[in-house]
């Protein structure tokens, strides 16, 4: 198991280096004047000169890339500002280190991702297993129909309608907002409940349909039929054998979904005005804050790689044959 994870982590490090190189090239090498782009929309001559000097743009491009890699693992100085490792750069628009800005926004994104994940895993996987267990009955048809409706809707539509009905008209839920759970757990829960529910509603449809199809496929496998032939109870066959056989594909899509949410749920955070990484990415585009946008890109790529390693580890735990391949 340890050797298996070491191989996966080594491969992820190589991929991350490639992503860093490509991202650096797009932001540093391709533009004719990177300093002007990094300086943002409101750029005075003094800020532009500071950007040129602090980024070391008078150095060869390979030297700039080397300094950038060194900053990621050991930190570096950007002008008069010391950027500790992992140094993702300096936002000339916000006049703050990129890592500090991301650290302020990440708790909101993490709260949104974890809360929604609990809901759509319970509802989606549970609904899919229920539909597979009662295949062909009204339970199956109702569950599948609701999932099809959910998959055809978009977050920005469901979010606005839900906020209008549940918050403005019926006043059943609090208006979406984010405060740290360490400051006020009750306000944090009430402010995040509607974004959780809307995001989970959209994701639940995918997990319901996927769980149903994989469960039905697994129930037709030879090892399941063998378990039934040996006289095992139907509940044991369904939950112990069929459910475990369907766990690996579910782990794959869950890992990818969590990585995308941790990299920034752009539409959800923008719809509900949640101050997370997704909203930060949108704001950095509109304000031309390229250091922030570059930092968000690297964070999203890292989240995707970490999620893939976690999925591989789950595969190895679920199916020991994976470790020998």
C-alpha positions as CSV (number, residue, x, y, z in Angstrom):
1,X,0.0,0.0,0.0
2,X,2.8,2.4,0.9
3,X,4.7,1.7,-2.4
4,X,1.4,2.2,-4.3
5,X,0.8,5.6,-2.8
6,X,4.5,6.7,-3.3
7,X,4.2,5.9,-7.0
8,X,1.0,7.9,-7.2
9,X,2.4,10.9,-5.3
10,X,5.6,10.9,-7.5
11,X,3.5,10.9,-10.6
12,X,1.3,13.7,-9.2
13,X,4.4,15.8,-8.4
14,X,5.6,15.5,-12.0
15,X,2.2,16.5,-13.4
16,X,2.1,19.5,-11.0
17,X,5.5,20.6,-12.3
18,X,4.2,20.5,-15.8
19,X,1.1,22.5,-14.8
20,X,3.3,25.1,-13.1
21,X,5.4,25.4,-16.2
22,X,2.5,25.8,-18.5
23,X,0.8,28.3,-16.1
24,X,4.0,30.3,-15.8
25,X,4.4,30.3,-19.6
26,X,0.9,31.7,-20.1
27,X,1.3,34.4,-17.5
28,X,4.9,35.3,-17.9
29,X,6.3,34.3,-21.2
30,X,3.5,34.8,-23.7
31,X,2.4,38.4,-22.8
32,X,4.5,41.2,-24.4
33,X,4.6,43.1,-21.1
34,X,3.7,40.9,-18.2
35,X,4.3,43.7,-15.7
36,X,1.4,45.7,-17.1
37,X,-0.9,42.7,-16.9
38,X,0.1,41.9,-13.4
39,X,-0.3,45.5,-12.3
40,X,-4.1,45.3,-12.9
41,X,-6.5,47.8,-14.4
42,X,-5.6,50.7,-12.1
43,X,-1.9,50.9,-12.6
44,X,0.2,54.0,-11.9
45,X,3.7,54.4,-13.3
46,X,5.1,53.8,-9.9
47,X,3.2,50.5,-9.5
48,X,4.2,49.4,-13.0
49,X,7.9,50.0,-12.2
50,X,7.6,48.2,-8.9
51,X,6.0,45.2,-10.7
52,X,8.8,45.1,-13.3
53,X,11.5,45.1,-10.6
54,X,9.8,42.8,-8.1
55,X,9.0,40.2,-10.8
56,X,12.5,40.2,-12.2
57,X,11.4,40.7,-15.7
58,X,14.8,41.9,-16.8
59,X,16.2,38.4,-16.2
60,X,16.1,35.6,-18.8
61,X,12.8,33.6,-18.8
62,X,14.5,30.5,-17.5
63,X,15.9,32.4,-14.6
64,X,12.5,33.8,-13.8
65,X,11.0,30.3,-13.9
66,X,13.7,29.1,-11.5
67,X,13.1,31.9,-9.1
68,X,9.4,31.1,-9.2
69,X,9.9,27.4,-8.4
70,X,12.3,28.4,-5.6
71,X,9.6,30.6,-4.2
72,X,7.1,27.8,-4.2
73,X,9.3,25.6,-2.1
74,X,11.4,28.0,-0.1
75,X,9.9,31.5,-0.4
76,X,11.3,34.6,-2.0
77,X,11.4,38.4,-1.8
78,X,9.0,40.4,-4.1
79,X,10.4,43.9,-3.9
80,X,10.4,44.8,-0.2
81,X,7.8,42.1,0.6
82,X,8.9,38.7,1.8
83,X,6.8,35.9,0.4
84,X,7.0,32.8,2.5
85,X,6.7,29.3,0.9
86,X,4.6,28.4,-0.9
87,X,4.9,31.8,-2.6
88,X,2.1,32.2,-5.1
89,X,3.0,35.8,-5.9
90,X,1.9,39.3,-4.9
91,X,-1.4,41.0,-5.8
92,X,-0.6,44.5,-6.9
93,X,-4.3,45.3,-6.9
94,X,-5.0,44.2,-3.3
95,X,-1.5,45.0,-2.2
96,X,-1.4,41.6,-0.4
97,X,0.3,38.3,-0.9
98,X,-1.7,35.9,-3.1
99,X,-1.5,33.1,-0.5
100,X,-3.0,35.4,2.2
101,X,-5.9,36.3,0.0
102,X,-6.6,32.7,-0.8
103,X,-6.3,31.7,2.8
104,X,-9.0,34.2,3.7
105,X,-11.4,32.9,1.0
106,X,-10.7,29.1,1.4
107,X,-12.8,28.5,4.6
108,X,-15.9,29.7,2.8
109,X,-15.3,27.4,-0.1
110,X,-14.4,24.5,2.2
111,X,-17.6,25.0,4.2
112,X,-19.7,25.0,1.0
113,X,-18.0,21.9,-0.4
114,X,-18.2,19.8,2.7
115,X,-21.7,20.7,3.7
116,X,-23.1,20.1,0.2
117,X,-21.1,16.8,-0.1
118,X,-22.7,15.4,3.0
119,X,-26.1,16.1,1.6
120,X,-25.7,14.9,-2.0
121,X,-23.8,11.8,-0.9
122,X,-26.6,10.8,1.5
123,X,-29.5,11.7,-0.8
124,X,-27.8,10.7,-4.1
125,X,-26.3,7.4,-3.1
126,X,-29.3,6.5,-0.9
127,X,-31.8,7.3,-3.6
128,X,-29.8,5.4,-6.2
129,X,-29.6,2.3,-4.0
130,X,-33.3,2.6,-3.3
131,X,-34.2,2.8,-7.0
132,X,-32.0,-0.2,-7.7
133,X,-33.4,-2.2,-4.8
134,X,-37.0,-1.6,-6.1
135,X,-36.2,-1.6,-9.8
136,X,-39.2,-1.3,-12.1
137,X,-41.6,-0.2,-9.3
138,X,-43.1,3.3,-8.6
139,X,-40.2,4.0,-6.2
140,X,-37.7,3.5,-9.0
141,X,-39.7,5.6,-11.5
142,X,-40.3,8.4,-9.0
143,X,-36.7,8.6,-7.9
144,X,-35.4,8.4,-11.5
145,X,-37.9,11.1,-12.6
146,X,-36.8,13.5,-9.8
147,X,-33.1,12.9,-10.7
148,X,-33.8,13.7,-14.4
149,X,-35.5,17.0,-13.4
150,X,-32.6,17.9,-11.2
151,X,-30.0,17.1,-13.9
152,X,-31.8,19.4,-16.4
153,X,-31.7,22.5,-14.1
154,X,-28.8,24.9,-13.5
155,X,-27.6,26.2,-10.2
156,X,-28.1,29.9,-11.0
157,X,-31.7,29.2,-11.9
158,X,-32.5,27.0,-8.9
159,X,-30.6,29.3,-6.6
160,X,-32.5,32.4,-7.6
161,X,-35.9,30.7,-7.5
162,X,-35.2,29.0,-4.1
163,X,-33.9,32.3,-2.7
164,X,-37.0,34.2,-3.9
165,X,-39.5,31.6,-2.5
166,X,-37.8,30.3,0.6
167,X,-36.1,33.5,1.8
168,X,-38.1,36.5,0.4
169,X,-41.6,35.1,0.2
170,X,-42.0,32.4,2.8
171,X,-39.0,33.5,5.0
172,X,-38.3,29.9,6.0
173,X,-34.5,30.2,5.6
174,X,-32.0,32.9,6.3
175,X,-30.5,34.9,3.5
176,X,-27.3,33.2,2.3
177,X,-24.1,34.5,3.9
178,X,-20.9,33.3,5.4
179,X,-19.4,33.8,8.8
180,X,-16.8,31.6,10.4
181,X,-18.3,28.7,12.4
182,X,-15.7,29.6,15.1
183,X,-17.4,33.0,15.5
184,X,-21.0,32.0,15.4
185,X,-21.9,28.4,14.5
186,X,-25.6,29.0,14.4
187,X,-25.4,31.9,11.9
188,X,-22.8,30.0,9.9
189,X,-25.2,27.0,9.6
190,X,-28.3,29.1,8.8
191,X,-26.4,31.2,6.2
192,X,-25.0,28.2,4.4
193,X,-28.1,26.0,4.5
194,X,-29.7,27.3,1.3
195,X,-26.4,27.1,-0.8
196,X,-25.8,23.6,0.5
197,X,-29.4,22.5,-0.4
198,X,-29.3,24.0,-3.9
199,X,-25.8,22.6,-4.7
200,X,-26.7,19.2,-3.3
201,X,-30.0,19.2,-5.3
202,X,-28.0,19.6,-8.6
203,X,-25.4,17.0,-7.6
204,X,-27.8,14.5,-6.1
205,X,-29.4,13.8,-9.5
206,X,-26.0,12.7,-10.9
207,X,-25.3,10.4,-8.0
208,X,-28.8,8.9,-8.0
209,X,-28.6,7.9,-11.6
210,X,-25.0,6.8,-11.4
211,X,-25.6,4.7,-8.2
212,X,-28.7,3.1,-9.7
213,X,-26.9,2.1,-12.9
214,X,-23.8,0.7,-11.2
215,X,-25.8,-1.2,-8.6
216,X,-28.0,-2.8,-11.3
217,X,-24.9,-3.7,-13.2
218,X,-23.2,-5.1,-10.1
219,X,-26.2,-7.2,-9.1
220,X,-25.9,-9.0,-12.4
221,X,-22.2,-10.0,-11.8
222,X,-21.2,-13.6,-11.2
223,X,-20.0,-13.1,-7.6
224,X,-23.4,-11.7,-6.7
225,X,-25.3,-14.6,-8.3
226,X,-22.9,-17.0,-6.5
227,X,-23.7,-15.4,-3.2
228,X,-27.4,-15.7,-3.8
229,X,-27.0,-19.3,-4.9
230,X,-25.3,-20.1,-1.6
231,X,-28.4,-19.0,0.2
232,X,-27.2,-15.7,1.6
233,X,-30.0,-13.2,2.6
234,X,-31.0,-10.7,0.0
235,X,-30.1,-7.8,2.3
236,X,-26.6,-9.1,2.8
237,X,-26.0,-9.7,-0.9
238,X,-27.3,-6.2,-1.7
239,X,-25.4,-4.2,0.9
240,X,-22.3,-6.2,1.5
241,X,-21.4,-7.4,-2.0
242,X,-23.3,-5.3,-4.6
243,X,-22.8,-2.0,-2.7
244,X,-19.1,-2.6,-2.2
245,X,-18.7,-3.5,-5.9
246,X,-20.3,-0.2,-6.8
247,X,-18.2,1.9,-4.5
248,X,-15.1,2.2,-6.7
249,X,-16.9,4.1,-9.6
250,X,-18.6,6.3,-7.1
251,X,-15.3,7.2,-5.4
252,X,-14.0,8.4,-8.8
253,X,-16.8,10.9,-9.5
254,X,-16.9,12.0,-5.9
255,X,-13.2,12.7,-5.9
256,X,-13.5,14.8,-9.1
257,X,-16.5,16.7,-7.8
258,X,-14.8,17.5,-4.5
259,X,-11.7,18.7,-6.3
260,X,-13.8,21.0,-8.5
261,X,-15.7,22.4,-5.5
262,X,-12.5,23.0,-3.5
263,X,-11.0,24.7,-6.5
264,X,-13.9,27.1,-6.4
265,X,-17.7,26.6,-6.9
266,X,-17.8,29.7,-9.2
267,X,-21.5,29.7,-10.1
268,X,-22.8,28.8,-6.6
269,X,-20.5,31.3,-4.8
270,X,-21.5,34.1,-7.3
271,X,-25.2,33.3,-7.1
272,X,-25.3,33.4,-3.3
273,X,-22.5,36.0,-2.8
274,X,-20.4,33.5,-0.8
275,X,-16.9,35.0,-0.4
276,X,-15.0,31.9,-1.5
277,X,-12.3,31.1,-4.1
278,X,-14.8,30.8,-6.9
279,X,-16.1,34.3,-6.4
280,X,-12.5,35.5,-6.0
281,X,-11.6,34.0,-9.4
282,X,-14.5,35.9,-11.0
283,X,-13.5,39.2,-9.3
284,X,-9.9,38.7,-10.4
285,X,-11.0,38.3,-14.0
286,X,-13.1,41.5,-13.9
287,X,-10.3,43.5,-12.2
288,X,-7.5,41.9,-14.3
289,X,-5.8,40.7,-11.1
290,X,-3.6,38.1,-12.8
291,X,-1.5,37.1,-9.7
292,X,-4.7,36.1,-7.9
293,X,-6.0,34.3,-11.0
294,X,-2.7,32.4,-11.4
295,X,-2.9,31.4,-7.7
296,X,-6.4,30.1,-8.1
297,X,-5.4,28.1,-11.1
298,X,-2.6,26.4,-9.2
299,X,-4.8,25.8,-6.2
300,X,-7.5,24.2,-8.4
301,X,-4.9,22.0,-10.1
302,X,-3.4,20.9,-6.8
303,X,-6.9,20.0,-5.5
304,X,-7.5,17.9,-8.5
305,X,-4.2,16.0,-8.1
306,X,-4.8,15.4,-4.4
307,X,-8.3,14.2,-5.1
308,X,-6.9,11.7,-7.7
309,X,-4.4,10.4,-5.2
310,X,-7.2,10.0,-2.6
311,X,-9.4,8.2,-5.2
312,X,-6.5,5.8,-6.0
313,X,-6.0,5.1,-2.3
314,X,-9.7,4.3,-2.0
315,X,-9.5,2.0,-5.0
316,X,-6.6,0.2,-3.4
317,X,-8.6,-0.2,-0.1
318,X,-11.8,-1.3,-1.9
319,X,-10.1,-3.6,-4.4
320,X,-6.7,-5.1,-3.4
321,X,-6.0,-6.1,-7.0
322,X,-5.4,-2.5,-7.9
323,X,-2.2,-2.4,-5.7
324,X,-0.6,-5.2,-7.7
325,X,-1.1,-3.5,-11.1
